[in-house]
Amino acid sequence: MTEAFAEFLLPFIEQSGQNYSDLAQQIGAAGGYITHVLSGDLSPGPKKARLLMEVLGVPPELQARFLLEAAGYDEDAIREALASAGDARVLHEGETIAIRRGSLGWEIVSSSPE
Protein backbone atom coordinates (compact mmCIF):
# COMPACT_ATOMS: atom_id res chain seq x y z
CA MET A 1 0.00 0.00 0.00
CA THR A 2 1.02 3.56 -0.31
CA GLU A 3 1.93 6.23 2.18
CA ALA A 4 -1.61 7.52 1.70
CA PHE A 5 -2.93 4.34 3.33
CA ALA A 6 -0.60 4.78 6.31
CA GLU A 7 -1.61 8.42 6.66
CA PHE A 8 -5.26 7.43 6.41
CA LEU A 9 -4.92 4.73 9.09
CA LEU A 10 -2.97 6.75 11.64
CA PRO A 11 -5.93 8.78 12.98
CA PHE A 12 -7.99 5.59 13.32
CA ILE A 13 -5.12 3.94 15.20
CA GLU A 14 -4.71 6.95 17.48
CA GLN A 15 -8.46 7.09 18.06
CA SER A 16 -8.52 3.42 19.02
CA GLY A 17 -6.03 3.98 21.84
CA GLN A 18 -4.44 0.60 21.11
CA ASN A 19 -0.73 0.04 20.76
CA TYR A 20 0.74 -1.27 17.52
CA SER A 21 1.61 -4.66 18.95
CA ASP A 22 -1.96 -5.30 20.15
CA LEU A 23 -3.38 -4.26 16.78
CA ALA A 24 -0.98 -6.56 14.96
CA GLN A 25 -1.95 -9.45 17.21
CA GLN A 26 -5.65 -8.87 16.48
CA ILE A 27 -5.04 -9.34 12.77
CA GLY A 28 -2.73 -12.32 13.17
CA ALA A 29 0.51 -10.48 12.46
CA ALA A 30 3.84 -10.14 14.26
CA GLY A 31 4.33 -7.38 16.82
CA GLY A 32 6.28 -5.01 14.54
CA TYR A 33 3.88 -5.37 11.62
CA ILE A 34 1.97 -2.10 12.15
CA THR A 35 5.19 -0.11 12.52
CA HIS A 36 6.45 -1.50 9.21
CA VAL A 37 3.15 -0.75 7.45
CA LEU A 38 3.06 2.83 8.75
CA SER A 39 6.68 3.45 7.77
CA GLY A 40 6.07 2.15 4.24
CA ASP A 41 8.52 -0.73 4.66
CA LEU A 42 5.74 -3.28 4.30
CA SER A 43 2.71 -3.30 2.06
CA PRO A 44 -0.21 -5.36 3.40
CA GLY A 45 -2.42 -7.24 0.97
CA PRO A 46 -6.18 -6.77 0.94
CA LYS A 47 -6.83 -9.45 3.57
CA LYS A 48 -4.60 -7.86 6.24
CA ALA A 49 -5.69 -4.36 5.21
CA ARG A 50 -9.36 -5.35 5.54
CA LEU A 51 -8.80 -6.97 8.92
CA LEU A 52 -6.93 -3.95 10.19
CA MET A 53 -9.60 -1.54 8.98
CA GLU A 54 -12.35 -3.65 10.56
CA VAL A 55 -10.51 -3.76 13.91
CA LEU A 56 -10.12 0.02 13.75
CA GLY A 57 -13.77 0.62 12.82
CA VAL A 58 -13.12 2.15 9.40
CA PRO A 59 -16.46 2.63 7.57
CA PRO A 60 -17.06 0.10 4.74
CA GLU A 61 -17.11 2.69 1.95
CA LEU A 62 -13.62 3.81 2.95
CA GLN A 63 -12.51 0.19 3.26
CA ALA A 64 -13.59 -0.39 -0.34
CA ARG A 65 -11.37 2.42 -1.62
CA PHE A 66 -8.29 1.16 0.14
CA LEU A 67 -8.91 -2.48 -0.76
CA LEU A 68 -8.90 -1.44 -4.39
CA GLU A 69 -5.67 0.47 -3.81
CA ALA A 70 -4.11 -2.54 -2.07
CA ALA A 71 -4.93 -4.69 -5.07
CA GLY A 72 -2.92 -2.35 -7.27
CA TYR A 73 -5.71 -0.37 -8.91
CA ASP A 74 -4.52 3.05 -10.04
CA GLU A 75 -6.43 6.18 -9.06
CA ASP A 76 -8.48 6.28 -12.29
CA ALA A 77 -9.52 2.62 -11.92
CA ILE A 78 -10.46 3.22 -8.27
CA ARG A 79 -12.63 6.19 -9.21
CA GLU A 80 -14.28 4.17 -11.97
CA ALA A 81 -14.98 1.19 -9.69
CA LEU A 82 -16.35 3.37 -6.89
CA ALA A 83 -18.51 5.33 -9.34
CA SER A 84 -20.13 2.17 -10.67
CA ALA A 85 -23.56 1.21 -9.46
CA GLY A 86 -22.73 -2.47 -9.11
CA ASP A 87 -20.15 -4.76 -7.60
CA ALA A 88 -16.38 -4.71 -7.68
CA ARG A 89 -14.00 -7.58 -7.05
CA VAL A 90 -10.54 -7.25 -5.61
CA LEU A 91 -8.25 -10.07 -6.65
CA HIS A 92 -4.92 -10.19 -4.89
CA GLU A 93 -2.57 -12.92 -3.72
CA GLY A 94 -5.10 -15.73 -4.15
CA GLU A 95 -7.91 -13.91 -2.39
CA THR A 96 -11.12 -12.48 -3.78
CA ILE A 97 -12.91 -9.74 -1.90
CA ALA A 98 -16.25 -8.66 -3.31
CA ILE A 99 -17.56 -5.20 -2.56
CA ARG A 100 -21.00 -3.90 -3.43
CA ARG A 101 -22.51 -0.47 -3.59
CA GLY A 102 -25.78 -0.47 -1.71
CA SER A 103 -28.25 2.20 -0.70
CA LEU A 104 -26.05 3.15 2.25
CA GLY A 105 -22.74 3.12 0.36
CA TRP A 106 -20.09 0.46 -0.17
CA GLU A 107 -20.03 -2.74 1.84
CA ILE A 108 -17.81 -5.80 1.96
CA VAL A 109 -19.86 -8.68 0.57
CA SER A 110 -17.48 -11.58 0.90
CA SER A 111 -13.89 -12.58 1.28
CA SER A 112 -12.67 -15.96 0.15
CA PRO A 113 -9.58 -17.73 -1.15
CA GLU A 114 -9.42 -18.32 -4.89
Phi, psi and chi 1 to 4 in degrees:
 res  aa     phi    psi   chi1   chi2   chi3   chi4
   1 MET       -  169.9  -67.3 -140.0 -178.1      -
   2 THR   -94.3  174.3   65.2      -      -      -
   3 GLU   -60.7  -30.3  -75.2 -177.3   27.9      -
   4 ALA   -59.5  -37.9      -      -      -      -
   5 PHE   -65.7  -43.9 -178.7   69.2      -      -
   6 ALA   -61.7  -44.8      -      -      -      -
   7 GLU   -63.8  -37.1  -69.9  173.3   11.5      -
   8 PHE   -65.9  -42.4  168.3   78.8      -      -
   9 LEU   -71.4  -33.9  -84.7 -174.1      -      -
  10 LEU   -52.1  -46.8 -161.9   53.0      -      -
  11 PRO   -62.6  -36.0  -20.4   29.3      -      -
  12 PHE   -65.9  -38.8  -72.6   97.7      -      -
  13 ILE   -65.6  -46.9  -67.8  171.0      -      -
  14 GLU   -61.7  -41.3  -70.1  171.0   -8.2      -
  15 GLN   -63.3  -32.6 -145.2  171.8   25.6      -
  16 SER   -70.5  -26.5   78.1      -      -      -
  17 GLY    73.5    7.8      -      -      -      -
  18 GLN   -91.0  151.7  -61.8 -177.3   66.6      -
  19 ASN   -85.3  162.8   65.8   46.0      -      -
  20 TYR   -59.9  -39.3  -64.9  173.7      -      -
  21 SER   -64.2  -43.1 -177.9      -      -      -
  22 ASP   -63.9  -41.7  -70.5  -16.9      -      -
  23 LEU   -62.1  -44.7  -75.7  172.9      -      -
  24 ALA   -60.3  -43.1      -      -      -      -
  25 GLN   -61.0  -38.6 -175.3  177.8   22.9      -
  26 GLN   -65.3  -23.7  -70.9 -178.9   56.7      -
  27 ILE  -105.7   10.7   64.3  168.0      -      -
  28 GLY    76.6   31.0      -      -      -      -
  29 ALA  -117.1  166.0      -      -      -      -
  30 ALA   -69.4  159.8      -      -      -      -
  31 GLY   -54.1  -37.5      -      -      -      -
  32 GLY   -86.8    2.1      -      -      -      -
  33 TYR   -56.0  -49.9 -175.9   82.3      -      -
  34 ILE   -62.8  -41.5  -57.3  -61.4      -      -
  35 THR   -58.3  -43.8  -60.3      -      -      -
  36 HIS   -67.5  -37.5  -69.7  -65.3      -      -
  37 VAL   -65.1  -47.2  168.4      -      -      -
  38 LEU   -67.5  -27.4  -66.8  177.1      -      -
  39 SER   -84.6  -10.3   68.7      -      -      -
  40 GLY    87.3    2.5      -      -      -      -
  41 ASP   -74.8  -20.9  -65.3  -24.9      -      -
  42 LEU  -135.7  135.7 -175.4   63.6      -      -
  43 SER  -112.3  110.3  179.6      -      -      -
  44 PRO   -73.1  148.2   28.5  -33.6      -      -
  45 GLY   -78.8  177.1      -      -      -      -
  46 PRO   -58.1  -36.0  -26.1   34.3      -      -
  47 LYS   -63.2  -51.5 -177.4  176.5 -178.5  177.4
  48 LYS   -66.2  -39.4  -72.4  -83.0 -165.7 -116.0
  49 ALA   -61.5  -44.6      -      -      -      -
  50 ARG   -62.5  -46.0  179.0 -178.9   50.9   83.4
  51 LEU   -60.3  -44.4  -72.0  171.4      -      -
  52 LEU   -63.2  -44.6 -176.8   55.5      -      -
  53 MET   -65.0  -37.5  -71.3 -171.6  -74.1      -
  54 GLU   -64.9  -45.3  -74.3  176.9    2.5      -
  55 VAL   -59.2  -36.7  165.6      -      -      -
  56 LEU   -85.3   -5.0  -66.9  171.0      -      -
  57 GLY    76.3   28.1      -      -      -      -
  58 VAL   -69.4  130.8  175.6      -      -      -
  59 PRO   -58.2  144.7  -22.4   32.4      -      -
  60 PRO   -54.6  -37.4  -26.7   34.9      -      -
  61 GLU   -66.3  -32.4   63.0  -84.8    7.8      -
  62 LEU   -76.4  -33.6  -65.1  178.0      -      -
  63 GLN   -59.0  -43.5  -71.1 -174.3   32.3      -
  64 ALA   -57.2  -45.3      -      -      -      -
  65 ARG   -59.3  -45.8  170.9  175.0 -112.7  -59.8
  66 PHE   -78.3  -24.5  -73.2  100.6      -      -
  67 LEU   -67.0  -40.6  -71.8  169.5      -      -
  68 LEU   -63.2  -41.2  -69.6  166.3      -      -
  69 GLU   -63.4  -41.9 -176.3  178.0  -50.5      -
  70 ALA   -62.9  -30.9      -      -      -      -
  71 ALA   -80.7   -0.2      -      -      -      -
  72 GLY    95.3    9.4      -      -      -      -
  73 TYR   -67.5  139.0  -74.7   60.9      -      -
  74 ASP   -82.3  172.4   65.4   20.9      -      -
  75 GLU   -58.3  -40.4 -171.8   59.9   32.0      -
  76 ASP   -64.2  -42.8  -70.1  -23.6      -      -
  77 ALA   -66.1  -36.6      -      -      -      -
  78 ILE   -64.3  -47.3  -69.8  170.1      -      -
  79 ARG   -58.9  -43.2  -79.3 -165.9 -158.5  111.7
  80 GLU   -63.5  -45.4 -176.4  178.4  -36.9      -
  81 ALA   -63.8  -43.2      -      -      -      -
  82 LEU   -73.4  -22.2  -65.5  178.3      -      -
  83 ALA   -82.5  -16.6      -      -      -      -
  84 SER   -68.5  157.0   73.3      -      -      -
  85 ALA   -92.1   -3.3      -      -      -      -
  86 GLY  -111.5 -138.4      -      -      -      -
  87 ASP  -101.8  159.1  -64.0  -14.3      -      -
  88 ALA  -134.0  146.9      -      -      -      -
  89 ARG  -119.9  134.8  -70.7 -179.1  147.8  -32.0
  90 VAL  -106.1  118.9  175.4      -      -      -
  91 LEU  -112.4  120.2  -54.2  172.0      -      -
  92 HIS  -159.2  129.5 -175.6   71.9      -      -
  93 GLU    47.7   47.4  -64.0  177.5    3.7      -
  94 GLY    76.6   12.0      -      -      -      -
  95 GLU  -122.8  140.5 -178.5 -178.9   14.9      -
  96 THR  -114.1  126.8  -59.1      -      -      -
  97 ILE  -120.6  121.0  -61.2  172.1      -      -
  98 ALA   -98.1  133.4      -      -      -      -
  99 ILE  -122.6  148.4   55.2  177.2      -      -
 100 ARG  -136.1  140.8  176.0 -179.8   60.0 -149.4
 101 ARG   -90.9  117.5 -174.9  177.1 -160.2  120.1
 102 GLY  -111.6 -171.6      -      -      -      -
 103 SER   -65.2  -23.3   59.1      -      -      -
 104 LEU  -104.3   11.6  -60.6  175.2      -      -
 105 GLY   111.9 -163.2      -      -      -      -
 106 TRP   -78.2  145.3  -75.3   92.3      -      -
 107 GLU  -141.2  152.9   61.4 -176.4  -32.8      -
 108 ILE   -81.6  122.2  -53.8  -58.1      -      -
 109 VAL   -90.0  -47.4  179.0      -      -      -
 110 SER  -159.0  162.8   66.3      -      -      -
 111 SER  -144.4  120.8  175.8      -      -      -
 112 SER  -151.1  152.8   61.2      -      -      -
 113 PRO   -68.6  150.6    4.4   -1.7      -      -
 114 GLU   -67.6      -  -75.1  -78.9   37.7      -
